[in-house]
Amino acid sequence: MAKVRLEIDEIKIYRPRKRWHLYFVVVAEHPTEKDKMMVSTLPQEPFRLTSRHNNEYHFDTGQQGSEGLFVLSREMPKDREINVQFYLRHSRKATRDLGEVLNDIKTGIGGDALGIVTDIVGTAGMPWLVIAKKSISMIGKILEKIPDKDFGFLSAFERFGPEFESQTDIDREKDFTGDASMVYSWTLEED
């Protein structure tokens, strides 16, 4: 059975300020239960951009063996579609407990929060909050209440079409709804 892997390769900020403490809130489809989604934060602590980065951060350096920031790996769904969404946030604190963000989402969703799981999409040790799919529309509103700067939303939805027959690794570049853009890659891996 084929597997797909998602990585973040690069992030760009389109604001004059040059110092940021950035993190992602990731929302992805549950790999086995269609009525559920999963939410997590990446990386474990916010990554720092300084003036030397010139508002760009490259997780994948382009060198042989270099990889991006790992998001998930899972079996290819039968319909060959995967829905993943990203929110880019700037922490106003130099140190930020990203577990608090998951806890705020869990509290905001209430009874539709179904618990924390790990090692569900190839991310050993990374906690994912499982939520009911019907509550996905609440996440943006919950994040608005967290006092971090919001760079917006980006959909990384992928329909794995014929282009994956000739290439196993495809990069996508998209803009967030705010002042940032991201390059991410979907990779098809055969078992």
Solvent accessible surface area in square Angstrom, and as a share of the most:
residue,aa,sasa,rsa
1,M,135,0.60
2,A,18,0.14
3,K,73,0.31
4,V,0,0.00
5,R,51,0.19
6,L,0,0.00
7,E,11,0.05
8,I,0,0.00
9,D,13,0.07
10,E,30,0.13
11,I,0,0.00
12,K,52,0.22
13,I,7,0.03
14,Y,117,0.45
15,R,96,0.35
16,P,115,0.72
17,R,119,0.43
18,K,78,0.33
19,R,128,0.47
20,W,4,0.01
21,H,36,0.16
22,L,0,0.00
23,Y,0,0.00
24,F,0,0.00
25,V,0,0.00
26,V,0,0.00
27,V,0,0.00
28,A,1,0.01
29,E,36,0.16
30,H,17,0.08
31,P,34,0.21
32,T,111,0.65
33,E,68,0.31
34,K,144,0.61
35,D,91,0.47
36,K,45,0.19
37,M,1,0.00
38,M,0,0.00
39,V,0,0.00
40,S,1,0.00
41,T,12,0.07
42,L,6,0.03
43,P,28,0.18
44,Q,113,0.50
45,E,122,0.55
46,P,22,0.14
47,F,18,0.08
48,R,131,0.48
49,L,0,0.00
50,T,25,0.15
51,S,63,0.40
52,R,201,0.74
53,H,39,0.18
54,N,99,0.51
55,N,9,0.05
56,E,58,0.26
57,Y,59,0.23
58,H,91,0.41
59,F,36,0.15
60,D,45,0.23
61,T,89,0.52
62,G,69,0.66
63,Q,133,0.59
64,Q,187,0.83
65,G,68,0.65
66,S,33,0.21
67,E,96,0.43
68,G,12,0.12
69,L,34,0.17
70,F,66,0.28
71,V,0,0.00
72,L,1,0.01
73,S,18,0.11
74,R,19,0.07
75,E,91,0.41
76,M,13,0.06
77,P,13,0.08
78,K,198,0.84
79,D,84,0.44
80,R,92,0.34
81,E,47,0.21
82,I,1,0.00
83,N,33,0.17
84,V,0,0.00
85,Q,26,0.12
86,F,0,0.00
87,Y,28,0.11
88,L,0,0.00
89,R,1,0.01
90,H,4,0.02
91,S,0,0.00
92,R,154,0.56
93,K,115,0.49
94,A,78,0.60
95,T,117,0.68
96,R,20,0.07
97,D,88,0.45
98,L,6,0.03
99,G,43,0.42
100,E,78,0.35
101,V,0,0.00
102,L,10,0.05
103,N,87,0.45
104,D,58,0.30
105,I,0,0.00
106,K,83,0.35
107,T,103,0.60
108,G,35,0.34
109,I,10,0.05
110,G,41,0.39
111,G,76,0.73
112,D,33,0.17
113,A,18,0.14
114,L,89,0.44
115,G,25,0.24
116,I,85,0.43
117,V,52,0.30
118,T,73,0.42
119,D,92,0.48
120,I,49,0.25
121,V,1,0.01
122,G,49,0.47
123,T,9,0.05
124,A,86,0.67
125,G,60,0.58
126,M,12,0.05
127,P,45,0.28
128,W,0,0.00
129,L,0,0.00
130,V,9,0.05
131,I,0,0.00
132,A,17,0.13
133,K,76,0.32
134,K,157,0.67
135,S,1,0.01
136,I,44,0.22
137,S,83,0.54
138,M,71,0.32
139,I,1,0.00
140,G,24,0.23
141,K,134,0.57
142,I,16,0.08
143,L,4,0.02
144,E,133,0.60
145,K,170,0.72
146,I,8,0.04
147,P,101,0.63
148,D,13,0.07
149,K,50,0.21
150,D,71,0.37
151,F,2,0.01
152,G,9,0.09
153,F,67,0.28
154,L,4,0.02
155,S,40,0.26
156,A,0,0.00
157,F,74,0.31
158,E,7,0.03
159,R,146,0.53
160,F,4,0.02
161,G,19,0.18
162,P,103,0.65
163,E,63,0.28
164,F,4,0.01
165,E,148,0.66
166,S,101,0.65
167,Q,97,0.43
168,T,83,0.48
169,D,71,0.37
170,I,14,0.07
171,D,88,0.46
172,R,70,0.25
173,E,105,0.47
174,K,76,0.32
175,D,102,0.53
176,F,7,0.03
177,T,109,0.64
178,G,31,0.30
179,D,58,0.30
180,A,1,0.01
181,S,2,0.01
182,M,1,0.00
183,V,24,0.14
184,Y,1,0.00
185,S,6,0.04
186,W,0,0.00
187,T,17,0.10
188,L,23,0.11
189,E,52,0.23
190,E,136,0.61
191,D,130,0.67
